């Protein structure tokens, strides 16, 4: 994402808020974003860019969720002194006789074995899922430290179930993008075929192209709930069809290929000429 000037300011504000929390939604050292003149100045100087999805991890909604989760955990374990979350401390936090439970379902092993978190990748993925799902209970558990340090144990099925909550949405978005790409490609082919026909000087009305694009999406099985954004569609067409030209006629936006402008105008003039001949003939008849 290419940010505007205000984008750097808002990101800096959000990052500095998260810096005050015990844990970030993802691995990020805010101090490394400051070359000495402040985070915002560094971002501007280096023309920083980011993914939209990553930016959502650091918005105000996520901050309030993480803040509430850490506050809730702090109230539960408040003893007047800060808790140091180390591997040894975690091992002795509960009585030795306490039966290990799953980090996700809070149930003991049962018939399924409990597995201990052994890689940072698990902790990273679980944090991402918890953040995207807005799972405050899971975020509260994670605020105690990384899963390796607190010696978290889990059922494989519970971890898989958490991942599956995210996967369908991701697949749905990916499939929607694919269908939109196919429909757009078919629209481009249609326009090129019309242009290639020697007897035609096609003039495309943008609203008609939007309706055709929507129809192709529906034929592919996509659900179209919103109106097709004609300006975006026009910009996409101009990008892939460099010879395409735009003309406004009243409230209509017309699209035609550069080579077809002359023939289209000639055809319009011929129609006008025919109309004038008919008018003159009618005048002669009236006399």
N, C-alpha and C positions, 0 to 999 in steps of 0.2 A: 504494500500500500504506500503510495506517494503522499506524504502528509502536507497540509498547508501550514502556514505560520502558526495558527492557533493550535494545530495538532501537536506540535512540539511542547507547547505550554501545558496543554491538558495532560499529555502523557507524563511530563515531568511531575506535575502535581500528584497524579495517581501513583507514580513510582515512589515518590517520597513518602506518601501515606503508607504504602505497603512496607517500606523500609522500616517503619516503626513496629511492624508485627514480628512475631518470632519466626514465622515461616512464610516464604514466598509461594505463590501458586505453581511456579516452575523455577528451575535453577537460574538465578540471575543475581549477579553482584552489582548493585546499583552504584557502588563506589567506583567501579571500573568505567562507568559512563561519564565520569567527571574528569576532564583533562586539566582542571584547575580554575576554570571560569564558570563552573556550574554545569549541572546536567543539561539544562535546556540549551545553553550556548554550545555545548559539545555536540548535542544532537543536530543542531542547525549547521554547525561548521562541517560536520561529517556527512550532512545530508542523509541522515539515518532514515531507513524505511523498515516496515514490519508487515507481517501477515495480519490480516483482519482477525483471524481466529486467535492468534497469539495476543493481539491487543485486547480482546474480550476478557482474557484472564486477569487484566489489570484495570478493569473499570470499577466504578464506585459500587456497583451491586456486588461484585466479587469481594471487594474490600469489606463491605459491611457483613457479608456472610462469614468471611474468615475472622473478622474481628469479634463477631458474636460467638463463634465457635471457640476461639481462644479464651474469651471472657467466661464462657460457660465452664470450660475445663478448669480455669483458674479458680472459680468459685467452688468447684467440686473438690479440688485438691489443695485448697488454701490452708496453710499451716503457719503462716506468718513469716516463713522463710522461703526463698525461691527454690524450686526443685531443680536439681542438676540431672539432666537426662543422659546418663552414661550407660554403657552396657552393663557394668557391675551394679549400678543403682537399679536399673530395670530388673535385673535378675533377683534382687532382694526386695523389690517393692511389695510383693505379695508373699504371704507365708509359703514355706516350702511345700506344705501339704495341699495348697490350692491346685486344682486340676486345670491344666492349660485349656483355654477356650479359643475358638476361632475369632480372628480379628474382625470379621465381617458379620457373622451371624450370632456371635456371643455364646455359642454352644460348644460343649466338649467334643472330642474327636468322634465318639460313637463308633459306627462301623467304618467310617472313612478316616484315614490317617490325617493328622495335622502336619503341614509342611512349614518350615521356618523360612521367613523372608531372608534371602541370602544375596540378593543383587540390588543395586541402586535402581536398576531398570524397573523392577516391580514397584518400588516406592514412587518413582516418577510417574509411572502409568496410573497407579491408584490415585495419586494426587490430581492428575489431569482429569480422570473420570469423576472424582468427587467434586471438582470445581465445575466441570461442565454440567453435571447433574444437579448442582446446588445442594448436595447431601451434607447438611450441617452436622449431623451426628458423626459421619465418617471424617469430616474435616476436623471436628473436635478431637477425635482420636489421633489424627495425623499431626495435630499441633503439639503433641507430646514429644515429637521427635521423628526421625526417619524410621522406617519399619525395621531396619536392621538393628539400629541402636536399642529400640525398645523390645527387640526379640519377638516381633509379631509372628504369630502362627495362623495358618489359614487352611480351610478346605479348598482343594483345587476347584471344586464345583462352585464354591462361593466366589472365588476370584473370576472364574469363567463367566458367571452370571453378571458380575459387575461389568466386565468388558462387553458383554452382549447388549447391555443397556445403551451403550454408545454406538456399537457397530451398525445396528439397523438404520439409525438416523444418518450415519455417514454414508452407508450404501445407498440410501434413498436419495441423498443429495447428489451422489456421484451418478446415479442412474438418470436423474432429472437433467443433469448437465449433458449427459450423453444424448438423450432424446432431443434436447434443444439444439445440439450440434447437428444432429441428423436432419431435423426439420429445416434448419437454416441452410444446410448444404443443398437440400432439395429445392428450396426457394431460389437459391443462386443458379442452380442448373436450369430451372424453369425460365428465368429471366435471360440467361445466356442462349437458350434454345430459341426463344422468341426473337432475340436480337440476330441470331445467325440466319434466320429465314430471310432470303433475299427480297421477298415481296412485302416484307413488313418493315415499318418504322415505328416500333412499339413505344407507346407512352404509358408508363406504369403509375397508377395513383397509389401513393404511399398507404392510404387507408385500406386499399384493396390488397396490397402486399401483406399488411398486418393480418388481415382476415385469412388470407391464404396460409400464412405462417401458423396461425392458430389452428386452422383446419388440419394442417399436416401434423401438428403436435398431437391433436386429438386422435388422428388416425394411428399414430404410433403408440397410443395408450397413455399419453401424459395427461395429467389433470391440470387444466388451465382455469384457475379461479380468478385471476386478475386480468385486467385489460392489457393487451400487448403495448408496451411502451414504444410508440412509433419513432420517437427521436433516436432512441438507442438502436432500433432496428435500422433506421436510415444510416446512422453512423457506421454500423457493422457492414452494411451493403457497400457504402462508399469505400470502406477499407479494403474489401476483397474484390471490388469491381472499380478499379481506378478510372475507367473511362466513363463511369456513370456521372451524370450531371443532375443537379436539383433546380427545379423552377417552381415558383409559387404562383398559383392562379386562384385569386380570391382566398378562400379558406382551405383550398386543396394544395397538397404538395405533390408535384409531379416528378417522376424520375425517368430519364431517358439517356441512352448512350450518346456520346458526343457525335459519332458518325451518323446517328439517326436524326439529329437536330434539323439539318437541311431538308431531308425528305419529309419529316413531320410538318415543318412549316409549309413546304410546298403543297402537301396534302390539304392542310388547313386553308391555304390560299385558293386551291382548286375548288374546295367546297364553297368558299365565299364567292368565287367567280360564278359557279353554277347557280348559287342563290341569287346573285345579281341579275343573271340572265332570266331567271324565272320571274323576278319582280318586274323587269322591263317588259317581258312578254305579257304579263298580266295587265300592265298599264296600257299596252297597245290594244288588247282585247276590250278593255273598258271604253276606249275611245270609239 
